[in-house]
């Protein structure tokens, strides 16, 4: 009986010594899951929060993606005075974006844009973007957040003068409100017969109150608007838009 007990003791001791030896590298999972979305940005644009991103560049193990994943977007409200909103993440599913049919998002080249107008001044909003494979497995999430601010008024005096294959735009300077700093102006343009909304054309510094667009076609109708870019603390936001202006460039003008 004693010999049996001693044998068991030695076997246990050998097991412990072997288990405490040098361990090899952890083997990765057999399933390749998508990495995070790329170049995600959350910016206030007038009376909405505009979320933009690009699809993941690869799987988490750097192997190429075989199929573009859907993007599940979760949203959570938080108190701006909370030092750690991510500590109690209660975000709920808000949107699922199919990369081929991204409605309600829009696809512009390799970027996706999604506007959220169900927002209120003084409230914090946190968005978690999760790529999901066709068989329902989640990839690496990425989170962006911002506090929605009462949107400033857009620039006044917006005017346009058409020329031969070009147009000259001008507007009045915006006086920022207390606690805000003017960072510049963002000009938007769209073609009147196009289905896409107005797109960012150029960003100008605060000192520039005029812009000449030299990329137009004569006889085609273009619609412009301009927004002020303002900085409040560490957050960049765009004002409400100016009045929209239609321009038709013509030869000889």
N, C-alpha and C positions, 0 to 999 in steps of 0.2 A: 504493500500500500504506500509505503514511504517512497519507494523507487518510482512508482507511478506519479505521485505528486511532484517529485523532483523533476521528472521528465517533462511534465506539463509546464512547470516553472521555467525550465530552460527553453522550451519551445516559444513561450510567450516573450521571454527576454530577447531571443533571436529575432522575432517578428518586430519588436519595438526598435531594435538597432537598425534593422533593414529599412523600416519605415522612416526613420529619422535621417537617412542618407540623402545624398544630393538628388534633387528632383529635376526631371527634364522639363523642357518647355511645354506650356499648356497647348494642347492641340485645338485649332479653331473648329468651330461648328461646321458641319458639312454644308449648311444652307448659307448662301451669300445674301446678305440683306443690304438695302440701299443705304448710302451715306446721307448726310443732311442736305437740304436744299442749299443752293448757292446764292450769294449776293442778296440775301433777304434784307429788305428795308421797310420801315414803317414811318410814313410821313403824313402830317396833317396837311390836307389840301382843301382850303376853304372850310366847308361844313361837313367834311368826311375825313376818315382815316384811310389812306391809300397804302395797301400792302403790296409789295412787289418781290419777286424771287425768280430764280432759275432752277431747273430740275437738278437733282443730284448729278455730280460728274461721274461717279462710279459707285461700286459697292464699298462697304466698310473695309474690306480686305484689299481694296484698290483694283479688283477685277472689274472689267467693263460691265455695264448694265445691259442685260439682254432685252428688257422691255421697260419703257418709261413707266414709273410707278404713278398711281393716283396720289394726290396730296390731300390728306385730311387736315382741316384747319379747326383748331379748338380756340375758343375765346373765353377769357376770364376777366371780370371787373375787379379792380383793386383800389384801395385807398391810397392816394398819392403820398400820404404821410407814413405809409407802411414802409419800414426800412427793408423788409424782405418779403415782397409779394409772392416770390416763387417758393417760399417755405411752405405755404399752404395752397398748393395748386388745385383749384376746384374748377378748372376749365371744362367746358362742355363742347361737344361737336357742333360746329357752326356751318361749315361748308365741306363738300368733297369735290375736288377739282380733277376732272379727267383731262390729261394732257392733250388729247386730240379734240375733245369737245369741252372746253374749259368754262362754259357758262355756269355761274354768273361772272367769272373772271374773263379777262381779255388777254389774248396772246399777241404780243408785238415782237416779232423776231423770235429770239430765244428767251424773252422775258414774259412773265405773267403778272397781271395787275388785277387787284381786287379792291373795290371801294366799299367801305362800311359806313353808311350814313346814320345808323342807329346808335348815335353817340350823344353825349351830353357834356357841357363844359364843366371842368373841374374833376372829371372822372378819369381814372386810369384804366387802360385796356391792354391786355396781355394776350398775344396770339402765339400758339404753338403749332408749328407746321410739321406733320409727320408723314413721310413717304410710306406708301403701303403697296405691297406686291399684289399680283393678280390672285394669289392664293390666300390673301388676307394677313400676311405677316408684316409687322411694322419695322421700318428702318429707324435710323438715328434721327431724333427730333431736333428742332431748332426753335428758339423762342425770341420774339421781339416784343417790345412794349413801349407805350407812350401815354402821356396825359393829354386829353383833349382840352384845348384852350378856346375860349370864345373867339371865333374867327375875326380878324381885322378886316376893315373895308378894303376893297381893291383900289388900284390907282384911278384917279380922275383924269379927265382931259385926254383920253386915248383917241388918237387920230391917225389916219393913214393916207398917204399920197401915192397913187399908182404911177409907175413909169414903164418904160419898155423892158419887159421881162424882169421887173423888180418892183419893189415898193418900199417906201420910207415910213416907219412907224415912230410915233412920239407920244409922250405922256407926261403928266405932272409928278413931281417927287412926292413920295409918301412920308408923312411924319409918323414915326413909330410911337406907340403908346408907352407909358411908364413901365419900366421893367423889360422892354423889348429893344432889340437892336436891328436896324435895317441891314440885311446882308446882300440885297440885290433885287433883281427882277427876273422873272421867268416868263418867256414869251411862248405862247401856244399857237399852233396853226393846224387847220384841217382844210381839205378840199370839200367844197359844198356838195359835190356829187358822190363823195365817198361815204362808206358805211362806218368807218372808224371815227371815234371821237377825236377831239383836238389833242395833238401830241406835243410834247415838249420840243421846242425848236432850238432855243438857245437860252443860256443863263448869263445875265449881265451884272456887273458890279453896281453898287449904289450910285456912283457918279454918272452912269450912263442912262440918259433919258431919251435916247433915240437909237433906232436900229434900222439898217438897210438890208432887206432880204433880196439877195441876188440870184435866187434859185427858182424863179417862177417861169411859167409858160404863158405867153400872151393868149388872151381870150378865155383863160380858165379862171374860175371864181374861187377865191380863197377867203377863209374866215379866220380872223385873229382875235386873241384876247391876251391880256397880260395880268400877272399876279405879282404882288410884292413878296419877297422872301424875308422872313424875320426870324430872329433867334431870341428865344426866351430861356434863360438858364442854359442848359446844354441841349435844348430841343429846337430843331429847325422846322418852321411851318410856313405854309403858303397862305396868303390872304384870300379873301373872296375874289372872284374874277372882276376885271373891268368890264365895261360894256363891250360887246362883240362888234367887230367892224368887218365889213365885206369889201374885198379889193378885187378888181379885174384889171390886170396889167394889159396895156395895148401898145402896139408899135406907134412911135411918134409922140408919146406922152412924156 
